[in-house]
Amino acid sequence: MKQRPTQRACVVLQREEVDSRWETHRWSLIAVIPDTGGEPRTIEVDRGLRHRMHPGFELTLYQDEAEGYYLNASTDASSVFVSLRTDEATGDVYPFQATLSYNEAARWMDGGERVDRALAWPELAQWLGEWVEASYRPEPKRRQRPKSFEGKEGQLREKGDS
């Protein structure tokens, strides 16, 4: 079986207390960092803030997602996209999956998933860019306008022109 390039990552979420009659707290993605190993754990508790680390996520590059990686790597700042789900029993949010593909993240959102993004750490962004440079080849245009639609200078012919 062919090895696929993979980086391990840790998702860091923040739980912030809020003063609202509809909710007591709000969860947000604050970072994706190199994997730290171990189990999910609280890393900071301070004035209504709780940070939770969720290690063990694999960011694997697949050839059929190359265009999505290209779209991510060609931005000013590459991102890691994380699908977040809510535990119905506790109301806590947890990361479900992570990707570097812009297209895959869009499909998750189309399917109703909550997807947040965090900046990729510099070495991850460089790794992604190098893979895209070596592996991505845009697909050729599949359909071209037939020559019968072009005029003498490449303009469209009006109906009735000969």
N, C-alpha and C positions, 0 to 999 in steps of 0.2 A: 504494500500500500504506500502511495506517495505521501511523504511528509508535507504538511502545510505549515507555512510560517505562522507562528503563534507567539503572542506576548501575554503574560499573566498580569492581571490588574486587580486593584482594590477600589471599590466604589465607596465614597464617603458622603453620607447624607446628614443633613442638619434638621433637628426638630426644634422649632422655635415656638414658645408660648405666645399666644396672641390674645388681645383683649377684644373679644367679639361675642355676640350672643349666639352665633351659629357654630363656632368651633373654639376649642381650647388651645389648639396648636396647629402648626403647619409644617409639613416636611418639604425639603428641597434638596436637590443634588448640588453639592458644593465642589466636588472634585472627583477625578479618577486619577489614581496614582499607581506607581509600580506595586505589584502584589507584596503584601506583608506577611502572608501566611496566617494560619490559625483560624479561629472561628470568628463569626461576627461579634463585635464588642463595642462598648461605649468607650470613647477615647477622651471625651471632655464633657464636663457638666459645669455650666457657669451662667448665672443670672437668666434662667429660663431657656438656655440653649443646651442641646444635647447633640453631640456628634457621634454617629455610628459608622464604624468601618465594616465593610462587607467584602472580605478577600475572596480570592479563588475564581475570578472571572477570566475567561480566555477570550482574547481578541485574535481570532483566526482569520487569515486572508484566504479567500476562495477565488479562483480565476473567474468564475461566472458572476462575481460581484465587482469585477475590476472597474467598471464604469462608475459605480457608487464610491469606490475608494478614490478614484480620480477626482470626482466632484468634491470630495472632502479635502483631499490633499492640495487641490488647486485654489483653495480659499486662502485668505490672509492668515487664518489661524485654524488649523485642523482640530476636529472635535472627536470626542467619544460620545456616542449616543446610547442612552441607558433607558430601557423600558422599566417603568416603576409600577408596582401593583400595591394595592391596599389589603392588609390583613383584616378581613371583616370582623373578626372577634375582638381585636385590640384597636383597630383604627390606625395602626402603624403602617408606614410605607416601607417597602423593601424593594431592592433591585431584583429584577427577574432575569434580564439578559442585557448584553452590551455588544455594540458593533462599531466598526469604523466606516461602514458603508452608509452613505447618504441615502441611497435607494432602499436599502433594507429598513432603515429607520422610518422612511416615508411609508413603506408598506405596513409597518407596525401601527403607525398613526392611522392609516386608512382602515385598519382593522379595529380601531377603537382603543388602542393602547395609549397610556400616558407616556410620552417620551421626552426626556430632558437631555440637555447636552452639557458637557463640560470640556474645557480646553484640554487637548492632549498634551501630556508632558513633552518637553522638547525632544528627547531621544525617541519617543514613540512617533511623534510627527515626522522626524527625520527617517525613521525606519519605514513608515508608511510611504513617504515620498520616494524613497529609493526603490521600494517594491513596485510602486506605480510606474516609475520611470523604466524599470526593467520588464514589466509584465503587461502593461496596458497598451493596447492598440485599438484605436477607435474603429468601429465597424464602418465599412464603406457605405455611402448612401445607396439605398436599395432601389430608389425610383428616381428617374430623371424625366423631365418634361420631354415628351416626344418632339422630334424635329418638326413635325407637321404643325405644331403650335407656334413656331418661330417664324417671324417675317424675315425680310432681307437683312435687317440689322439686328436680328435676335428679338424683335418685338412681337407681341401677340398679333395675329391677323384678326381683323374684324370679320364678322360674318358677311359673306358675299364678296370678300376680296379674292382676287385670283392671282 
